[in-house]
Amino acid sequence: MKTVRVALAQMNPTVGDLRGNAEKIINYMHLAAERGAAIVAFPELALTGYPPEDLLLKPQFIKDNISALEEVSREAKGIIAVVGFVDMASSDIYNAAAVIKDGKIIDVYHKMFLPNYGVFDEQRYFQAGTRCPVYEMGDLRFGVTICEDIWYPVGPARLQALGGAEFIININGSPYTIGKNAFREKMLSTRASDSAAIILYLNMASGQDELVFDGGSMVFNERGALAARAGFFREELLLVDLDLESVFMWRLHDPKRRQEKLTEGQQAIIVNVPAPEIVPHKITPASMAPALEMEEEVYTALRFGLWDYVRKNGFREVVIGLSGGIDSALVAAIAVDALGKEAVHALFMPSRFTSEHSRIDSYELAENLGLGLEEISIEPMFKSYLEALTLSFGGMEPGTTEENIQARIRGNLLMAFSNKFGWLVVTTGNKSEMSVGYATLYGDMAGGFALIKDVPKSIVYALSKWRNRQKAVIPESIIAKEPSAELRPHQKDTDSLPPYDLLDPVLEAYIESDMSFDEILNLCDPENAKRVIAMIDRNEYKRRQAPPGIKITPRAFGRDRRFPITNKYKSY
């Protein structure tokens, strides 16, 4: 039986931490060698972290990353390592993968397809590769591709397979969005069966600003069947024993491939790679981590992203304003799950409009989560503001201005605790509110990290209910109550917005799918459609000033959807 053991190092790099990333790569290399792997692969741009963005415009950064690769290569003893880095060649730079062994860089593959959509700006930085190598190691052949390369049916993976590669290692920095993994699986299965090759898809498990990379590295056999899967949102070394005899047998039954091999397979370049000495080992079944249901997937992404953001940016503790509403309750639950109750602080800041049930709910939530809750009334400060503005406002009726003053007082208090104790303020606004501007600049939008800014209100409810199924921590009264900002007497969100079960589908249609006004009329009446679209368009200036937050939808504000603030176009 012709087999080879390959290790996929699903690691968590940090952008710019060249030394730390190199040390992590070296440790995984040694571990993979100890476990009998002939080859170990690392994610896309594992040395620099992904995405390095405008660090790539600094020549010294490029040189330092190459020096770090040389350090890694010196430690690649008795194993072949495939390491993502930034290559510098022909007066340009490339998103690259080095194939190294015993202190030598045997070859470098340059990414051929550079994504330039959504969160990706690779054409801003990199030159595209043109060379399609196949690595020959003894009596086996394999290919290396990078992320976007595997998404093209007629791309390097196909050419490498026709050039004799029995398996393709595809290294990735693929960020998470809801349901994306199922789409990946379908694509990879198709690519494996079309190529009659084993596809090893390696993703990083990492948080980087708004992005979360969910791991979930996978192996598909030559028939397109899922053969192994690493866990999601965690570091892991996935070991797989590849049955290359099965690939050969499968290809014998594909006469069409023989003709394609003659016409297209010649484009592949054969590169010899010295085979490492491997101690014979017993074939072991590959691990198969379970898939996650939608609520668990999103909740875990938010928890993991918050933990990584706090840790990588030098914070140790966070502070959250509790209102008695579902958004702040969910944020507090995620924060405790991510960081531990000792690292989470909570403030309750009532005003004359705060209901007693909001106070009761906030204290019950804090008790359930094991949090101390500090209460500071904003009433004295609110009175001072109103008195100071009485003459200037000339007896005008109270309105949105006075409501926003309350939110801004709370924002000031949270930031005071942040400044005094070094805590990160985690804001609590959701995507539905951010979409239509139902938020106060320098008030409830003030903070360092907007955890659920890309989470629609309907999913906020779903996540809260899912969390309570694990262990009830969010009071049912919070989930059941009608949403209210409590900034004026008897206020309800529906005073200013359509009900969320009507609003969220319209937001999804207009923001995620770019539907026209006429198409949106299938979801709601013309008056509400015009109202919602107008609110979305005119509040872009607010969203530009919001803190970063974790992307979970395909069209997150800022990273994906880039809308002009100054804009006179109307779609209705």
N, C-alpha and C positions, 0 to 999 in steps of 0.2 A: 504494500500500500504506500503510495507516494504522498507524503504529508509534509507540511511545514507549519511550525507554530509562530503565529504573529501576535504581538501585543499592541493594543491600542491604548495609549496613555491619554485618557480623558481628563486633562489637567485644567487647573484654574490659574491662568497667567494674569499678571497685572501690567497694564499698559505702562511702558517706560521703565519698568523694573528689570533691566537687562540682567543684572547679576542674580537677582532672586529667581527670575524665570530660568536662567541657565542652571542654577543649582537644582531647581525642581526637575528639569529635564535630565540632568545627570543622575539624580536619585532614581528616577523612573527607569532610566537605561540600565542601571545596575540591578534593579529589582527584576526587570524583564529578563535580563541575562540569567539571573539566579533561578528564574522559573522556566528556563529552557527555551526561551524565544529566540528564533533566528533573526527576526526583524522586530523593531519597535518603532511605532509612528507617533508623531506629536501633532497637535492641531495647527491650523493655518496661522502663520505669524506668531507661533508660540514664543519665540524669543523676545519679540517686541510687545506682545499683547495686541489684542484686536478690538476695535480699529485704532491705530496710532494717530490717525488724522494728520494735523499739520506738524506733528513731530517729524513726519517724513520730509518736510521741507528744510530740515536742519541737517547739513552735511555731517556734522559731528555725530549726530544720532545714528546715521547710517553706518559710519565707520565703527562706532562703538558696538553696534549690533553684529557687525562682521567679526569684530574681536571676540565677542561673546560666543559666536559660532565656533571660532577656532578653539576656544576653551572647551566647549562641549565636545568637539571632535577628538580632542586629546583623550577624553574619557570614554570614547566609544570603543571599548575593547571586547572582542569576542562576540560582537553583535552588530548588525546593520541598523542604523538609525535614520529615520526620515524626519527631518526637522524643518518646520516652517520658519522663515526669516526673510529679511529684505536683502536682495542681492543688488550689487552695483556692477554694471557691465555696459560697455559701449556708450559711456557718457549718459547713462540713464539708470533708473532703478526698477526692480521687478518684485512682485509678490512671488516668492520662490520657496522651493523645498529642496534642501540639501540631502543627498544620500551619502552617508559617511560611515566609515569603518576603520578601526585601528589607527585613529589619528589623522586620517586622510579624508578629504572631500572627494568622493569618487565621481560625483556628477551633481549638477544642479538643474532642476526642472523649473521653468518659468510658467506661471499661470497664463493660460491662453485666452480665456473669456473673462473680461473685467466688468463686473456689474456696475451700473451707473443709474440706479433707480432706488426709490424708497430711502433706506438709511445708508445706502452704499454710494460712495463717491470715488471708486477706484481709478476711473479714468482721469481724475484730477491729479493723481499721484504717480501711477505706474504705467510702464510700457507693457504691452501684451507680448507674451511669448509666442514663438513660431515653431519650436522644435518639439518633436513627439518621441521621447526615448522609451525604450523597453529594456528593463534591467534583467540581464541573464546571470543567474546565480547557480552555478553547477548545471543541473538538468532541469531547472525550472526558470520561468520568466514571469516578471510582474511589472505593472505600471504604477506610476504615481501621478495623481491629478490633484487640483486644488479647487475645492468648493464649487464655484459656478461652472467649472469645466464639466462636471458630471450631469448638469441639467440639460445639456445639449445632446439630442439623439445622435447627431453626426458631429462628434467632437473627439477629443483626444482619447477618451476611454474606449471608444469603438475602434479607433485606429490602433491603439495599443493591443487590444484583444485580437484584432486581425493580424497584428504583427507577432502573435504568439504568446502574449501575456495571459497567464492562467488566472491571475487575480489582480485587481486594481485597488490600490490604496488611495482613498479620496480624503484629504485632510480639510477640515472646515473651521470657519468661524461663523456659524449659522445662528442668528438670533431667533429667539422664541416669539411666536405669536399664537393665539388660540387656534388649535386644530392643525397647526403647521406640520406636526410630526406625522399625522396620517397621510398628508400630501407627500411628504418626503418618502414614506414607506412605499407608496404607490409608484412614485417615480423611480426609486432605486430598484424595486422589484422588476420593473420594465427594463431598466438599463442592464441589469444582470442577465435577464433571460435573452434580451436582444443581442448581448455581447457573448453569450455562452461563457461567462467568466464570473468568478466570485468577486463581489463588490464589498469592500470594507470601508464603511462610512464612519469617519472619526470626527466628532464634534467636541469643542471645549465645553466645560461647565463653569461659567464665569458670569460675573456682573461687571458692566462697564458703563458708568453714567446711566443713561436711560435704558440701555440694552441689557437683556439677560440671555445668556447662551445656555441652553437647556441640557446639553449632553445627549444622552440617549443614543450613543454610538451603536451602529448596527452592522451586521454581516448578512449578506444575501448570497445564497448559493447560485450556481450556474443556471438553475431552473427558475430562479426568481423567488425562492422561498426564504423567509426570514429564518436565519440559523442561530443568531446570537444577538443580544441587546444588552447594553450597559444601562445602569440606572439613570434617572433623570435628576438634574440639578444637584449633582454631587461628583466629586472627583473619583476616578476608578481606573484601574488597570484591567482592561478586558483582554483575556487570553483566549485565542481560538486556534484549534488545530484544523488546518485546511486540507480537505481531501482532494488533491489535484488529479488523482486517478479518475475520480468521478467526472471532473471537467473534461478529461481526454475522452472518456467513454461517451459523454453527452455530445461532444463535438463530432464524433464519428457518425452520428445519426443526423447531421445537418449538412447535406450536400450543397445547399445554397451558400453556405459560409465559404466553401472552397473557392468559388468563383470570386466572391468579394475579397477574399484573402489575396488573390492574384492581382486584382485591380486597385485595392486600397491599402492592403497590409504592407506594401513596400514603402509607405510613407514613414513608417516607424523606424527609428534608429536603434540598433542594438548596442547596449553598453554593458560591458562585462563588470560584474561585481564579485570580488572574491568571497566565496562562501565561508561563513564562520564554522568553527568546529562545535558541533552540538552534541551533547551527551544524549543518547537515546532516552526517550521518556514515554510513559504510558499515555495513550490518547485519552483525554478527559472531555466529558460533555461541556459545551460552552454554556455560560450562564445566560438566562433569559429573564431580564427584569420585566415586571408587569407594566402594561400600559396604564396611564392614569385617566380617570374620568375628568370631564371638563373642569368641574369645580376644584378638585384636588390639584389639577394641573395649574390652574391660574393662581390658586392660593399659594402653592409651593413656589411658583415663579416670583410672586410678590415677597414672600418670606425670604427666599434666597437672595433676591435682588437687594432688599433692604439690608440684610446681613452683610453682603459683600460691599455695598456702598459705604456703610458705616465703618466697616473694618479697614477698607482700602484708603479711606480719606482721613484716617486718624482720629475718628470719634470713638468714644466708648459708651456714651449714654445719649438718650434722646428724650425730648419732652413733647407732649401732645396735649392739646386743649380738648377736654371732654365737654360735650354739650348736652348729652342725653339723647343724641340722634344716632342713627344707624351707621353713618359714615365714620364718625370718630370712634364708635364702638368697634367697627371692623378694623380700623387702623390700629387701635390699641391692642386688639387680639393678635394681629399679625406681628406687631412689634414685640410683644411678649414672647410669642412663639419663636421669633427670629433671634432675639437678643437676650432673653431671660428677663424675669420681672425686676431684678436688681438694676438693670440698665434702662428701665423705662420709668419716666416720671409723668405725672398727670396733673393738670390744673383744671379746676372748675371755676368759671368766671361769670357768675350770674349778674343779671341786671334786673330792673323793675319789671321786665317782660318775661323773665324766666319762670316757667311753671314749676310747681312743686314736684310734679311727676318727673320732670327732667332732672331735678336734684336727686330724687330717689333712685332713678335709673342709673345715673352716673355713679353714685356711691355703690350701688349693687354691682355694676360692671367692674368697678375698681376692686371690690372685695373678691369677686369671682376670679379675677386675674392676679390677685395678690399684690395689687398696687396701693401705695399710699396716695391719697388724693388731697391736694392742697386747694383750699377754696379762697378766692380773692374776689370780693364784690367789686364790680366796675361802677357801681352807682355813684360814689363820690366823685370819681373822675368824669363820669358822664355829665353830672350836674355842673361841674366846673366848665366843661366844654360849652354846654348850653348857655350858661351865664355869660361866658366870654364872647359868645357869638350873637347874643340877644340884640345888641345895638346894630350890628352889621346886617343882620337878617331882617330887621325892621318889622317884627311881628308876623312874618310869613308863616304859613302853616307848616308843621313838621312833615317830613317826607323821607325820601331815600337818603338825603344827606345825614339826617339824624340817625337813621338806621346804620349807615356805614360808619359813623363815628364810633358806635359800639363795637363793631367788628375791628376797627383800627385800634381801639384801646386794648382789646384782647390780643391783637397782633403785637402791640408794643410790650405787653406783659410777657408774652411767650419769648420774645426776643431779648427781653431783660434777663430772663432766666438763662437763655442761651449764652448771652455775653458774660454773665456772672460765673456760670458753672461749666461753660464749654459744652453744653448739651446741644445736639442737633435738633432743630424744630422740624417735626414731621407734620406737614399740613394734611388736611382731611377732605379736601374737595374732590368730587368724582368727575368723570368725563362728561356726564350729562350737564352738570352745572357749568363746567369750564367751556363747554361747547356754546352755550347761550349767554355766557357772561353773568350767570347767577352766582357771583362771587365778588368780593370786595378787594380791590387793589390795596396793598399795604395793610390789609386786615386779615381775613381768613386765608388769603393767598400768601401772606408773609411767612417765610420759613426757608429751610434749607433743602428739603426733599419732599416732593408731592407724591406720596406713595401710590395713591389710587387715581391719579389724574387721568389715566387712560382706561379706567374701569367704569363702564356705564352703570347707571343706577340699578337697572334690572339685574346686572351681575353682582352688584354690591349685596342685594338681597339674597341671591343664590349662594354667594360665598359665606354669608353670615349663617344661613341655614345649614350649609355643609359643615362649617366649623362647629356648630352646636351639636351636630350628629356625632362628632368625635368626642366632645365633652361640652356640655352646656355651660357657656360662659357669658354669652350675650343675652341679657334678659329678654324674654319673649315680648314684653311690653314695648321694648325699643323696636323690635321687628314689626310689631303690629300697628304702632302709632302712625298717624298721618304726618309726613315730613313737614317741619316748620323751622325757619331760621330764628323765630322768637325775637324779632327786633321791633315788633309793634304789637299791640293787643290783638289776640286771636288770629295771628298771621298763619297762613298755610302756603306751602310752595305753589299750590295750584292757583293762588291769587295772582302769581306772576308768570306761571308756566302751564302748559297743558299737562295733564296727568302723565306720569313717567311711562306708563304702558302705551301711551300714544306718542309721547315725545321720542323715546329711544328708537323705535323703528324709523322715524323720520330722520333722526340724526345719523343713523346707520346708512340710510339711503343716500343722504346728501354728502356726508363726510367720507364714508368708507367706499361707496359705490359711484359717487359723482352723478347720481341720477338727476334728470332734468325736473323742472317744476311740474310738467305734465305727468311724468311718471310718479312723482311723489303724491299727486292727487289720488292715486289708487290707495294711499295709506291714510289720508286725512282730508278734511275739507279745505277749500282754497284759502280761507281766512287764516287757519292755523298754519298751513304750509307757508304762506307769505310771512307770517309772524316769526316762525321758527327760523326760516332761511335768513331773514333780516337780522335776527339776533346773532346767529352764527357769524355772519359776514362782518357786522360792525364791532364785534368783540375780539377781533384778531389782536388788537393792540394790547388787550389784557393778557391774552394767552402768551404773547411774546415775553411778558414780564413774570411769568409763573416759574417756580423752581423746577428743576428736572424731576422726572418721575418715570416709573417703570413702564416701558412699552409692552402692551399685551395684545393690541389690535393691529390689523394690517396698516391702518392709517392713523398713527399717533400724531398729535399736534407737534410741530417743530421738527421732528426727525423725518417724518414721512410727508405730512401735508404742509406745504409751504405756500401760504396764501398772502397776497399783498395787503398790507394795512391800508394804504392809500389806493382806493379801488372804487370806481363808479359803476361797475357792471352789475346789472340786476338780471336775474334769470327768470323773473316773473313779471 
